[in-house]
């Protein structure tokens, strides 16, 4: 373990206005989430230019997602130990440099390596964004609004990926879906260095390296095994070995954490039902919802014949809808409570996913993309804000970075595994067919399965999440009853 001595007093200076701190944190979160989806519409161009295989295309998405999810808990804890501002800057710098390298890639492996490095930078950056934001805004209604803004920006980043990727791919080149991060990242770096105040956990802290290695390896290996199901099938050794090894590594991680004096993941966090239940639901919702952007982009281009830019524009109303849902959540939370608003949002999303599963090969834009997309993403936005608030309520301030990392890890790992599973479902239904009818049947089945997953997440929320959280001081923040 690495021991970090108690930090000397931080230099005091006039703090920046809160809105500037929130702006910097949300800008970092926007970049992180944008890059999960921005490459989707550029995938055909990447394949033609770099000669990527069909499985290689999926790895352009999953190399980022798996590295992001795998290193998230370590990234959150390094913020607690070494300083949240410092790790925000380190993560953003790595993310920006990796984006530059990916934009200049000449071979498929170079692009995949750059995407993995982006994911590593994002894993350090993302937990710091939520911790910096929640530390800058005192508890109460303003705190809930700040979390809603963070949720909306994060959801909007995923939603805007289609439009940004389509616009850059069609007007410039697929390379600019990565290179655009360079000037934006530089601006956010400059702003964060000036506006954000350093903070870290008090006292002497240790970085649990054995735990970090185990949880990173376990999550990455498990996600890899899920991805292999499409290429090799569920019964192939290349699939079964990582599917078995991943959970075993995670089980060893839990055993180590239970015996370590200063663990990476204090297991007592999960004694808080609000934290445990919200993260479980965040994981399940990610597994069901994240596939929407990937599948809708493929449907628009491969079935309806849209250009990358047209596909991005077609999803703009969904992008707006997820932001509206996120910003509407705090007011409803005060009236109904965080748990009930989260359940309501999930059920609204279920309606949208079920509607989307009725898509047809000759469907119109209004009924096959516009209206179901608005319903799906309004529900997603409405549920994300209360889930994020509940998942961070009641934890020790010294564990703020870790808890933020856990929130992001739950959402991202769930999304990566859900995307792999639902892509496999769609491919199995298509059975090798490439005509519009076969592709539509595969996408529709994936949306039906996603709706079932979301119903399961609503049941978990109702049965596990208490109506009152264990942190009464946060009542104004999360809308408990």
C-alpha positions in Angstrom: 0.0 0.0 0.0 1.1 3.6 -0.6 0.9 5.7 2.5 0.1 9.4 2.0 1.1 11.7 4.8 -1.3 14.2 6.2 -1.5 17.1 3.7 -0.1 20.4 4.7 -2.6 23.3 4.9 -3.8 24.3 1.5 -3.1 27.8 0.2 -6.1 30.0 0.8 -7.2 32.4 -1.8 -10.5 34.1 -2.8 -12.8 31.2 -4.0 -14.2 31.5 -7.4 -18.0 31.9 -7.8 -19.8 28.6 -7.3 -21.2 28.7 -10.8 -17.7 28.7 -12.3 -16.8 25.6 -10.3 -20.0 23.9 -11.4 -19.3 24.9 -15.0 -15.8 23.4 -14.9 -17.0 20.1 -13.2 -19.9 19.7 -15.7 -17.6 20.4 -18.7 -15.4 17.6 -17.6 -18.3 15.3 -17.2 -19.7 16.3 -20.6 -16.5 15.3 -22.3 -16.3 12.0 -20.5 -19.8 10.9 -21.4 -19.7 12.4 -24.9 -16.9 10.1 -25.9 -19.0 7.0 -25.0 -21.3 7.8 -27.9 -19.7 10.3 -30.2 -17.8 7.6 -32.1 -21.0 5.7 -32.9 -21.9 7.5 -36.1 -18.3 7.6 -37.2 -17.8 3.8 -36.9 -18.5 3.0 -40.6 -16.0 5.7 -41.7 -13.4 4.4 -39.2 -13.9 0.9 -40.6 -13.4 2.0 -44.2 -10.3 4.1 -43.4 -8.5 1.8 -41.0 -9.7 -1.6 -42.2 -11.4 -2.6 -38.9 -13.3 -5.8 -38.6 -16.9 -5.9 -37.3 -15.7 -7.0 -33.9 -13.0 -4.3 -34.0 -15.8 -1.7 -34.5 -17.4 -2.8 -31.2 -14.0 -2.5 -29.5 -13.8 1.1 -30.5 -16.7 1.6 -28.1 -15.8 -1.0 -25.5 -12.1 -0.3 -25.2 -13.1 3.1 -23.8 -16.0 1.8 -21.7 -14.2 -1.1 -20.1 -11.1 1.0 -19.2 -13.4 3.7 -17.9 -15.4 1.3 -15.7 -12.4 -0.8 -14.6 -10.3 2.0 -13.2 -13.2 4.1 -11.8 -13.0 3.1 -8.2 -9.2 3.6 -8.2 -9.7 7.0 -9.8 -12.2 8.0 -7.2 -10.0 6.9 -4.3 -6.9 8.7 -5.8 -8.9 11.9 -5.6 -9.6 11.4 -1.9 -5.9 10.6 -1.3 -4.0 12.9 -3.6 -6.5 15.8 -4.0 -9.7 16.0 -6.1 -8.5 19.1 -8.1 -5.1 17.5 -8.8 -6.7 14.3 -10.1 -9.3 16.2 -12.1 -6.4 18.0 -13.9 -4.4 14.7 -14.3 -7.3 12.8 -15.7 -8.3 15.6 -18.1 -4.8 16.0 -19.4 -4.5 12.2 -20.1 -7.9 12.2 -21.7 -7.0 15.2 -24.0 -3.6 13.7 -25.0 -5.2 10.3 -25.8 -7.9 12.1 -27.9 -5.1 13.7 -29.9 -3.3 10.3 -30.4 -6.6 8.7 -31.5 -7.4 11.4 -34.0 -4.0 10.8 -35.6 -4.2 7.0 -35.6 -3.0 5.3 -38.8 -3.8 1.7 -37.8 -6.7 0.0 -36.0 -4.6 -1.0 -33.0 -3.5 2.6 -32.5 -7.0 3.8 -32.4 -8.0 1.1 -29.9 -5.0 1.9 -27.7 -5.9 5.6 -27.7 -9.5 4.8 -26.8 -8.3 2.7 -23.8 -6.1 5.5 -22.7 -9.0 7.9 -23.0 -11.0 5.6 -20.8 -8.3 5.6 -18.2 -8.2 9.4 -18.2 -11.9 9.5 -17.9 -11.9 7.1 -14.9 -9.7 9.5 -13.0 -11.6 12.6 -14.2 -15.2 11.5 -13.8 -15.3 10.8 -10.0 -13.6 14.2 -9.4 -16.3 16.0 -11.3 -19.1 14.9 -9.0 -17.0 15.3 -5.8 -15.9 18.8 -6.8 -19.5 19.8 -7.6 -21.1 18.4 -4.4 -18.3 19.9 -2.2 -18.8 23.4 -3.8 -22.6 23.6 -3.2 -24.0 23.3 0.4 -26.7 20.8 1.1 -30.3 21.9 0.3 -32.3 22.7 -2.8 -29.3 24.3 -4.5 -27.4 21.0 -4.0 -30.2 19.0 -5.7 -30.2 21.5 -8.6 -26.4 21.1 -8.9 -26.7 17.3 -9.1 -29.5 17.7 -11.6 -27.3 19.9 -13.7 -24.5 17.3 -13.5 -27.0 14.6 -14.5 -28.4 16.6 -17.3 -25.0 17.5 -18.7 -23.9 13.9 -18.4 -27.0 12.6 -20.1 -26.8 15.4 -22.7 -23.2 14.4 -23.5 -24.3 10.9 -24.3 -27.3 12.3 -26.3 -25.2 14.9 -28.1 -22.7 12.3 -29.3 -24.8 11.4 -32.3 -25.2 15.0 -33.5 -21.6 16.0 -32.8 -20.2 12.8 -34.3 -22.4 13.1 -37.4 -21.6 16.7 -38.0 -17.9 16.3 -37.7 -17.8 13.0 -39.7 -19.7 14.4 -42.6 -18.3 17.9 -42.8 -14.6 17.2 -41.8 -13.5 13.6 -41.0 -14.1 10.9 -38.4 -10.8 12.0 -36.9 -12.4 15.2 -35.6 -14.7 13.3 -33.3 -11.6 12.8 -31.2 -9.5 15.8 -32.2 -12.3 18.2 -31.1 -11.5 17.2 -27.5 -8.1 18.8 -27.7 -9.1 22.5 -27.7 -12.1 21.9 -25.5 -10.0 19.9 -23.0 -7.3 22.6 -23.0 -9.9 25.3 -22.1 -11.4 23.2 -19.3 -7.9 22.5 -17.9 -7.2 26.3 -17.8 -10.5 27.0 -16.2 -10.3 24.3 -13.6 -6.7 25.2 -12.7 -7.9 28.7 -11.9 -11.4 28.2 -10.4 -11.4 24.9 -8.6 -10.2 24.7 -5.0 -8.2 21.7 -3.9 -9.7 19.3 -1.4 -8.9 15.8 -0.1 -9.6 13.4 2.7 -8.3 14.4 6.1 -5.6 12.6 8.1 -3.3 9.9 6.9 -4.6 7.8 4.0 -3.4 4.8 2.2 -4.0 3.7 -1.4 -5.0 0.1 -1.4 -3.0 -1.2 -4.4 -4.0 -4.9 -4.0 -7.6 -3.9 -3.9 -7.2 -1.6 -6.9 -5.5 -4.3 -9.0 -8.2 -6.9 -8.1 -11.2 -4.7 -8.8 -9.8 -3.2 -12.0 -8.8 -6.7 -13.3 -12.2 -8.2 -12.3 -14.4 -5.6 -13.9 -12.3 -5.4 -17.1 -12.1 -9.2 -17.5 -15.8 -9.6 -16.9 -16.7 -7.0 -19.4 -14.3 -8.6 -21.9 -16.0 -11.9 -21.5 -19.4 -10.4 -22.2 -18.0 -8.7 -25.3 -16.6 -12.1 -26.5 -20.0 -13.6 -26.5 -20.8 -11.9 -29.9 -17.5 -12.9 -31.6 -17.0 -16.4 -30.1 -20.4 -17.5 -28.7 -21.4 -18.2 -25.1 -19.8 -21.6 -24.8 -16.4 -20.9 -26.4 -13.4 -21.0 -24.0 -12.5 -17.5 -25.0 -15.8 -16.4 -23.5 -16.2 -18.8 -20.6 -12.7 -18.2 -19.1 -13.2 -14.5 -18.6 -16.8 -14.9 -17.6 -15.7 -17.1 -14.7 -12.5 -15.4 -13.9 -14.0 -11.9 -13.7 -16.5 -12.7 -10.9 -13.8 -14.7 -9.1 -11.5 -11.8 -9.1 -14.2 -9.5 -7.7 -15.0 -12.1 -5.0 -11.3 -12.1 -4.0 -11.4 -8.3 -4.0 -14.3 -8.3 -1.5 -12.4 -10.8 0.7 -9.3 -8.5 0.6 -11.3 -5.4 1.4 -12.8 -7.1 4.4 -9.4 -7.7 5.9 -7.6 -4.5 4.9 -7.3 -1.8 7.5 -7.7 1.0 5.0 -9.6 -0.6 2.1 -10.1 0.9 -1.4 -13.8 0.0 -0.9 -15.0 0.2 2.7 -17.7 -2.5 2.8 -19.6 -0.6 5.4 -20.7 1.7 2.6 -23.1 -1.0 1.5 -24.8 -1.0 4.9 -26.4 2.2 3.8 -29.4 0.9 1.9 -29.7 4.1 -0.1 -26.2 3.8 -1.4 -26.4 0.1 -2.1 -29.8 0.1 -3.8 -29.2 3.3 -5.8 -25.9 1.9 -7.2 -27.6 -1.5 -8.0 -30.4 0.3 -9.9 -27.9 2.6 -11.6 -26.1 -0.5 -12.9 -29.3 -2.2 -14.1 -30.6 1.0 -15.7 -27.2 1.5 -17.5 -27.5 -2.0 -18.9 -30.9 -1.3 -20.3 -30.6 2.3 -21.4 -27.1 2.9 -22.8 -27.8 0.7 -25.9 -30.4 3.2 -27.1 -27.9 5.6 -28.8 -25.9 2.8 -30.4 -28.9 0.8 -31.7 -30.9 3.9 -32.9 -27.8 5.2 -34.8 -27.4 1.8 -36.5 -31.2 1.6 -37.3 -31.2 5.1 -38.8 -28.2 4.5 -41.0 -28.4 0.8 -41.8 -32.2 0.5 -42.2 -33.6 3.9 -43.0 -30.6 5.0 -45.0 -29.7 8.2 -43.1 -26.3 9.8 -43.4 -24.2 10.2 -40.3 -25.3 13.8 -40.0 -29.0 13.0 -40.6 -28.8 10.3 -37.9 -27.3 12.8 -35.4 -29.9 15.4 -36.2 -32.7 12.8 -35.9 -31.7 12.2 -32.3 -31.6 15.9 -31.3 -35.1 15.9 -29.8 -34.1 12.9 -27.6 -31.1 14.8 -26.5 -33.3 17.7 -25.4 -35.7 15.4 -23.7 -33.1 13.8 -21.5 -32.0 17.3 -20.3 -35.6 18.4 -19.6 -36.2 15.2 -17.6 -33.0 15.8 -15.5 -33.9 19.4 -14.8 -37.6 18.5 -13.9 -36.5 15.9 -11.4 -35.6 18.2 -8.4 -39.0 19.8 -8.2 -40.7 16.4 -8.4 -38.3 15.0 -5.8 -39.5 17.6 -3.3 -43.1 16.6 -3.8 -42.8 12.8 -4.3 -39.5 11.8 -2.8 -36.4 10.7 -4.6 -37.3 7.0 -4.7 -40.7 7.5 -6.3 -39.3 9.9 -8.9 -36.6 7.4 -9.8 -39.3 4.7 -10.2 -41.5 7.0 -12.2 -38.7 7.9 -14.6 -37.8 4.2 -15.1 -41.4 3.3 -15.9 -41.6 6.2 -18.4 -38.5 4.9 -20.1 -40.0 1.4 -20.2 -42.9 2.8 -22.2 -40.5 4.4 -24.6 -38.4 1.2 -25.1 -41.5 -0.9 -25.6 -42.8 1.6 -28.2 -39.4 1.6 -29.9 -39.5 -2.2 -30.2 -42.4 -1.8 -32.6 -40.0 -0.3 -35.2 -40.4 -1.3 -38.8 -38.0 -1.5 -41.8 -40.2 1.1 -43.6 -41.0 3.1 -40.5 -41.4 6.9 -40.5 -39.2 9.3 -38.6 -42.1 10.4 -36.4 -43.2 7.0 -35.1 -39.9 5.1 -35.4 -37.4 7.6 -33.9 -38.9 10.9 -32.8 -41.7 10.1 -30.4 -40.4 6.9 -28.8 -36.9 8.5 -28.4 -38.4 11.5 -26.6 -40.3 9.2 -24.2 -37.3 6.9 -23.6 -34.9 9.8 -22.8 -37.3 11.8 -20.7 -37.6 8.8 -18.5 -33.9 8.3 -18.4 -33.3 11.9 -17.4 -36.0 11.9 -14.8 -34.5 8.8 -13.1 -30.8 9.7 -13.2 -30.9 12.7 -10.9 -32.6 11.1 -7.9 -30.4 8.0 -8.4 -27.2 10.1 -8.3 -28.5 12.0 -5.2 -29.4 8.8 -3.4 -26.2 7.0 -4.3 -24.1 9.8 -2.7 -26.2 10.4 0.4 -25.1 9.4 3.9 -21.5 8.6 3.0 -18.5 9.9 5.0 -17.0 13.0 3.4 -13.6 11.4 3.4 -15.0 8.8 1.0 -16.7 11.3 -1.3 -14.4 10.6 -4.3 -14.8 6.8 -3.8 -18.6 7.1 -3.7 -18.6 9.3 -6.8 -16.4 6.7 -8.5 -18.8 4.0 -7.5 -21.7 5.9 -9.0 -19.9 6.4 -12.3 -18.6 2.8 -12.2 -22.1 1.4 -11.7 -23.5 3.3 -14.6 -20.6 2.8 -17.0 -20.0 -0.9 -16.3 -23.7 -1.6 -16.5 -23.8 0.2 -19.9 -20.8 -1.6 -21.3 -22.1 -5.1 -20.3 -25.6 -4.2 -21.4 -24.4 -3.0 -24.8 -22.4 -6.2 -25.3 -25.4 -8.4 -24.2 -28.0 -6.5 -26.2 -25.8 -6.3 -29.3 -25.4 -10.1 -29.0 -29.2 -10.4 -28.8 -29.7 -8.3 -31.9 -27.0 -10.2 -33.8 -28.5 -13.6 -32.8 -32.0 -12.5 -34.0 -30.5 -11.2 -37.3 -28.7 -14.5 -37.9 -26.3 -13.1 -40.3 -28.9 -11.3 -42.4 -28.1 -7.8 -43.7 -31.4 -6.8 -45.3 -33.4 -4.1 -43.6 -36.1 -6.5 -42.3 -33.6 -8.8 -40.6 -31.7 -5.9 -39.1 -34.9 -4.3 -37.8 -36.0 -7.6 -36.2 -32.7 -7.7 -34.3 -32.8 -4.1 -33.1 -36.5 -4.5 -32.1 -35.7 -7.6 -30.0 -32.9 -5.8 -28.3 -35.2 -2.9 -27.3 -37.8 -5.4 -25.9 -35.1 -7.0 -23.8 -34.0 -3.6 -22.6 -37.6 -2.8 -21.5 -37.6 -6.0 -19.5 -34.3 -5.1 -17.8 -35.7 -1.7 -16.9 -38.8 -3.2 -15.3 -36.5 -5.3 -13.2 -34.6 -2.2 -12.1 -37.9 -0.6 -11.0 -38.8 -3.6 -8.9 -35.4 -3.6 -7.3 -35.9 0.1 -6.5 -39.3 -0.5 -4.9 -38.3 -3.5 -2.9 -34.8 -2.4 -1.7 -34.7 1.4 -1.5 -36.2 2.7 1.8 -38.7 5.6 1.5 -36.4 7.4 4.0 -32.7 7.5 3.5 -30.3 7.1 6.5 -29.1 10.7 6.2 -31.8 13.0 7.4 -29.7 16.1 6.9 -29.9 15.4 3.2 -33.7 15.5 3.1 -33.8 18.8 1.3 -31.2 17.5 -1.1 -32.7 14.2 -2.2 -36.4 14.8 -1.4 -36.8 12.0 1.1 -40.0 11.6 3.1 
